[in-house]
Amino acid sequence: MKELNEGVDSASSFGTHHVLGAAICAYKRLCLELAVQAPTGSNSQNWHFLVITDPDKRSALADIYRKGFEVYANMVGSAGQLAEVAENEERAAQQLRVTESATYLAENMHRVPVMMIPCLPGRVDQMPGLAGASLYGSIIPSAWSFMLAARERDLGTCWTTIHLIFEQEASEVLGIPFEEVTQVALITVAHTLGSDFKPAKRVPMDEVVSWNDWKV
Ligand SMILES: Cc1cc2nc3c(=O)[nH]c(=O)nc-3n(C[C@H](O)[C@H](O)[C@H](O)COP(=O)(O)O)c2cc1C
């Protein structure tokens, strides 16, 4: 995430912010073409992707995001809180890096040149399990395809949800009918500094997979 924002930094310091935005938008069309190849339950395809480049709207969303981040930082399950209860020092250090990165993104959210909000019809929070799972499952593959397609074009993305703490306020900024449409995420898009990526450090696969019988 820090790389993502540094990419914005380096571009804006050369006065190329608009060019950057335009380039990202051109790529983004391609990425969105790939995204809508994803599967949906019953082939419903009732997704909608709101792309935000307007500076005033990005700034208003950044304010909402920062307000949400203050709430998130004190929540059980936040990256910082998980650092406190981590099972070993390595994991604690990783969680602290995530917290630092997330804080940097929150502080610099207004500088992210393109934001993308995948949306679903209806209020998912009022739906029973199957409907909710099917609806989320009908948009997350497409949004992830979008992020992978962006990565292949040297664009960095980050899946974020913190602005949803104040989703209704964000809906008002964007003209989304809150009672009829659920926002699923806010995906940030910017160029990265370099492309020297490496595999993420995760809990080892064998610890999270069991075969035939449930073993934890
Ligand atoms: C459902 C979901 C919600 C997330 N929400 C946020 C968020 O609101 N803000 C943020 O900075 N990162 C957010 N992230 C990013 C995660 O913190 C990040 O993927 C995780 O720390 C692992 O980092 P890595 O993907 O760079 O390896 C979210 C990721 C997921 C999958």
The ligand as an SDF file (V2000), in Angstrom:
LIG
                    3D

 31 33  0  0  0  0  0  0  0  0999 V2000
  -11.8950   -7.9670    2.9330 C   0  0  0  0  0  0  0  0  0  0  0  0
  -10.6480   -7.1090    3.0170 C   0  0  0  0  0  0  0  0  0  0  0  0
  -10.7460   -5.8430    3.5490 C   0  0  0  0  0  0  0  0  0  0  0  0
   -9.6180   -5.0270    3.6180 C   0  0  0  0  0  0  0  0  0  0  0  0
   -9.7690   -3.7470    4.0740 N   0  0  0  0  0  0  0  0  0  0  0  0
   -8.6850   -2.9400    4.1200 C   0  0  0  0  0  0  0  0  0  0  0  0
   -8.8370   -1.5750    4.4940 C   0  0  0  0  0  0  0  0  0  0  0  0
   -9.9530   -1.0900    4.7290 O   0  0  0  0  0  0  0  0  0  0  0  0
   -7.7320   -0.8040    4.5290 N   0  0  0  0  0  0  0  0  0  0  0  0
   -6.5000   -1.2800    4.2180 C   0  0  0  0  0  0  0  0  0  0  0  0
   -5.5340   -0.5120    4.2840 O   0  0  0  0  0  0  0  0  0  0  0  0
   -6.3260   -2.5550    3.8200 N   0  0  0  0  0  0  0  0  0  0  0  0
   -7.3930   -3.3920    3.7540 C   0  0  0  0  0  0  0  0  0  0  0  0
   -7.2390   -4.6830    3.3230 N   0  0  0  0  0  0  0  0  0  0  0  0
   -5.9040   -5.1600    2.9370 C   0  0  0  0  0  0  0  0  0  0  0  0
   -5.3270   -6.1300    3.9660 C   0  0  0  0  0  0  0  0  0  0  0  0
   -4.9990   -5.4490    5.1390 O   0  0  0  0  0  0  0  0  0  0  0  0
   -4.0980   -6.8000    3.3330 C   0  0  0  0  0  0  0  0  0  0  0  0
   -4.5060   -7.5740    2.2360 O   0  0  0  0  0  0  0  0  0  0  0  0
   -3.3890   -7.6800    4.3440 C   0  0  0  0  0  0  0  0  0  0  0  0
   -2.8370   -6.8980    5.3500 O   0  0  0  0  0  0  0  0  0  0  0  0
   -2.2610   -8.4940    3.7060 C   0  0  0  0  0  0  0  0  0  0  0  0
   -1.3780   -7.6280    3.0530 O   0  0  0  0  0  0  0  0  0  0  0  0
   -0.8940   -7.9880    1.5740 P   0  0  0  0  0  0  0  0  0  0  0  0
   -2.1530   -8.2350    0.7800 O   0  0  0  0  0  0  0  0  0  0  0  0
   -0.1240   -6.7880    1.1340 O   0  0  0  0  0  0  0  0  0  0  0  0
   -0.0550   -9.2000    1.7070 O   0  0  0  0  0  0  0  0  0  0  0  0
   -8.3570   -5.5090    3.2040 C   0  0  0  0  0  0  0  0  0  0  0  0
   -8.2720   -6.7830    2.6340 C   0  0  0  0  0  0  0  0  0  0  0  0
   -9.3990   -7.5670    2.5290 C   0  0  0  0  0  0  0  0  0  0  0  0
   -9.2900   -8.9240    1.8750 C   0  0  0  0  0  0  0  0  0  0  0  0
  1  2  1  0
  2  3  1  0
  2 30  2  0
  3  4  2  0
  4  5  1  0
  4 28  1  0
  5  6  2  0
  6  7  1  0
  6 13  1  0
  7  8  2  0
  7  9  1  0
  9 10  1  0
 10 11  2  0
 10 12  1  0
 12 13  2  0
 13 14  1  0
 14 15  1  0
 14 28  1  0
 15 16  1  0
 16 17  1  0
 16 18  1  0
 18 19  1  0
 18 20  1  0
 20 21  1  0
 20 22  1  0
 22 23  1  0
 23 24  1  0
 24 25  2  0
 24 26  1  0
 24 27  1  0
 28 29  2  0
 29 30  1  0
 30 31  1  0
M  END
$$$$
